[in-house]
Amino acid sequence: MMKKESEPLVINSITEFCKVLGHPKPKNPLLTVLEIKCNSDYPELASNKLIYDFYSVFIKRNIKRPIRYGRRFYDFSEGTMGFSAPKQVFTLDSPEDVAEVTGWYLVFHADLIRKYQLGKRINDYNFFSYSANEALHLSDDEEQTIEKIMRDIRKEYEQPIDLFSQDVIVSYLEVLLNYSNRFYNRQFITRKQAEEDLLATFTTYIRNYFEQPNIAQLPNVNDVAAQMNVSAHYLSDMLRSVTGQSAQQHIHDFLIEKAKQLLLTTNLSVNETAYRLGFEYPQYFNRLFKNKTGITPATFRGNN
């Protein structure tokens, strides 16, 4: 049995990762692909929380407990896909929860992609910073697509290394991440009710925020997402998929509407309006208002 939760265990390399979890030494020090099988015997670890200094991508099937998606719970016995970036805390499942789990596990170090275009674009794949309850739930066809790419990567990395090995592996990896982006976008659409619930909650929260008599500071996307129990990137990606605008753009739209209301229904000066909305410096308010409306707050008040 795994010991009680303690300080996270930091794993700095792919080789160390394989050693800690009881797998053979990787053939490539910057990448490994492992097939998850039922009744895996995990070694006893000092903590159930790990911090990887590399990226991880995994597929799990036959997960016992229901998974929360938005504010709902679903029974996902089919493929569930997750991602983590370096320095994130990764929580291991209990032995009871993984007794029947199968799937794939791919981990790769940033050095593998550093000289490639993918290395410059890796932060564009926001799902690496999604929370665990925002996993990607694959259809049968999608799961087969991802699994085939996993097998292709493993086949290539098991070949004797030559001048093109890394190029081919990175190409496969980029295809894998692009498919993941596509499937997440599909999920935003097909799980429409859950996303509409999230959108309604977000809208209500922001509207109520700007109705406060005294706003200490402008609403921050990270803080709003935390209040909604989702990650900031997931919230923005979901809103962009459903409405075409990010969370920050929605916040600015609400802010401008509230600013117009104050400018037309109160005797507050422009500077006082800026402070009332949470701006520390009025010039930032003027700049944002003009950027959004094409005119300054003073001109808007004068015209109306």
N, C-alpha and C positions, 0 to 999 in steps of 0.2 A: 504493500500500500504506500502511496505517496505521503510524505509528511505534511504536517499542518502548514498552512500558508506562512511564508516568511518573506524576507527581502528577495526581490527578483534575482535570478541567476543570469548573469551577462555572458552571452556566447558571441565571441568576436570573429569566428571564421567558420566556413563550411565544414572543414575538417573537424573542428571542435564540436560542431552541431551533430555530425554523424556519430562521433565518439560518445557524446553525452546521451544521445537517444538510442545507443546500441546498434547503430548501423555500420556496415563496412566503410572503410576509408574511401572517400570519393575519388573517382578517376580524374576529375578536374577540380582543382582547389577553389575555383570561382563559381562552381555550379554543381548541383546534383538533382536528380529526379528519382523519387522513391514511390513505389506503389504501396498503398496502405492496404493491409489485409486484416481479416477478422482475427480476433483474439491475439492481437499483438501484445507481446510481453514488454511493457515499458520498464526500464530500470528505475530503481528507487532514486528520486531526486530530492535535493534539500528544499526545493520550493516548487509550487505548481505554477509559478510565473517566471517566464523567460523574457529576456531582452535580446533580440537578434540584431547584429550589426550588418544586416543584409536584408534583401527583399524576400518575401515568401508568397507563393501562390498555391492554393490547395483546393481539392474537390473532396467532399465527404458525402457518403451515402449511408442510409440506415441509421440516421441520428435518432436516438430514442426520444429525447425531450422535444416538445414543440418549440419552434423558434419565433421570436417576436419580430414582426415586420410592421413598422410604424407603431400604431397603438393596438394592433391585433396579433393573435397567435395563430400559427399555421403548423400543420404536421407535414414536414418535408422529409419524406423517406427517400426521395430521389436526390439527384446531385445538388449539393449546396457548395458554392464557390466563395472563397474568401481571399483576402489580400492583406499583407502588412508591409510597412516600410521600415527601414533601419531605425533603431532606437525606440520602437513601439513596444509596449508590454504585451506579451503573448501569453494567454492563460491556457494551460493544458486541461483537456477534459479529464474527468474522473475515469478510473478503469471501468466502472459500471456503464458509463455513457458510450464508451468506445468498443464494447465487447463485440458488437456486430458491424462496426464501421469499416467500410472499404473506400478506396478512392486513390488519389494521387497527391503528391507533395513535391513542389518544385521550389528550390531556394537558389538565389543567385546574388553574388556580391556586386556592389556598384562598380568595381574595377572591371568587371566583365564588359560593361556597356559604356564605359567612360569615354572612349575615343570615338564612339559611334554617335550618329544623330539621335538614337534612342536615349543615350545618356543625357542629352540636352532636353529631351522631351519627357523624360520619365515623370516629372512633377505634374505634367498635364493629365496624367491618369489619376484623377482625384480619388478613385476607389481604393487606392493604397492607404488613404487616411479615413476611410469609412469606419464606422463602429461595427462590432461583431453582429449586432442585431440588424445590420443593413446588408447582409450577405446577398450574393447573387444566386437566385434559384433557377436552375437550368431545366429546360425541356429535354426530352429524350434526344432529339436531334442536336440540340446545342451541346449537350453533354458528350455526345459522340464526337462532335467537332473538336471540342477542347481536349478530349482524351486522345484523339488521333495526333494532335499537335504535341501533347505530352510524350507520346510514344516516339514521335519523330525526333524530338529533342533528345530523348534518352538514347535512341539508336545512334544518333550522330555523335553524342558525347562519349559513347562507348567505343567508337571507332578510334584507331590510332590517330593521334593529333598531327595535322599538317597545316600548311599556311592558310587554308581556307576554313578550318574547323570553327574558329571563333566567329567568322563572318556568317557562316550558315546557322550556327546556334542563335546568334543575336537576331538574325532574320526571322527564324521561327518564333523567337520570344516576342518580337514586335507584332507578328501576326496574332499570337496568342492574346496579347494585350488589346489589340484592335478589335478582335472578336469579343473580348470581354466588355469593351466599351459599347459595342453594338448590342450585346445581350442585356446590359444594364439599361440602355435606352428603351429596349423592348419591355423590360420589367416595369419601368416608370409608366408605360402606356397600358400594359395589360392589367396591372394592379391599380386600376384607376381609382377605385373607391378609397383604398388606403391613402393614395396620394392626394385625393380631394379632401380627405379628412385632415391631412397634414397641412395642406394649403389653407383650409378654413381656420385651423388652430393658429397658424402663422399670422394670417390676416387679422384675426381677433386680437392677438397679442400686440401686434404693432399698432393697431388702431387705439387700443386701450393705453398703450405706452404714451402716445402723443396727446391723450386726453388728460394726462396728469397735470395738476395745476402748476407744479414746479418740476421741470426735467433737469436732473443733475448733469446728465451727459447724453450725447447721441447714442442711440441703440447700436450695439456692436453685434455683428453677425454671429460671432463665436458665442456670445452670451445668450443671444436669442435661441440659437441651436441647442445650447445646454439646457435652457428652460424647457425645450421641447423633446429632450432626450434623444437627439440625433446629432450627427457630426455636422460641422459647418459646411464641408464640401458636399455632403450628401444633400443637405437642405438646398443649397444653391443649385446643384445639378438637377434635383427633382423639380424645383420651381422653373428652371430654365427649360426643362423638357415639357412641362405642363403649360407654362405661360409665355415662354420665350424670354423671360427676364430672370436675372440672378436675384438672390436674397438682398444684396446691397442695392440693386436697382429698385426693388420693391420698397425698401426702406426709404430711399430718396424720394420716390413718388409720394409716399404717405407724408413725408416731411414737407414737401413742396405744397401739397394740398392744405396741410395744417397751417403753413406759413401764409398762404393766400387768405385763409379764413381769418387769421389774426390781423393781417394787414388791412382787411376790409371791415372788420367788425370791432376793432379795439382802437384805442388812442396810443398804443405802444409805438415808440419810435422804431425805426428799422433795427437799430442796435439792440434795443430792448427786446424786440421780437427774436433776434438771433439768440440772445441769452435765454429767453423763455423756452426756446427749442433745444437748448443744451449745447449751443456752440460756445466755445471758449473765446474765440476771436470772431467778431462780426464780419471781418473781410472774407472769411471762409464761407459764411452764409451767403454773402453777396455774390461770391464767385459761383457757388453751386446753383443758386437761384437763377442767375443769368445763363449759366450753362444749360439748365433744364428748360427755361422758358424763353430765352433770347433777349430778355430785358432785365433791368435791375429791380429789386424790391420797391425802391422809391418810384420808379417809372410805372410799375404795375399798380401801385396805390394811386398815383396821379391819374392814370388812364381810366381807373374804375371808380 
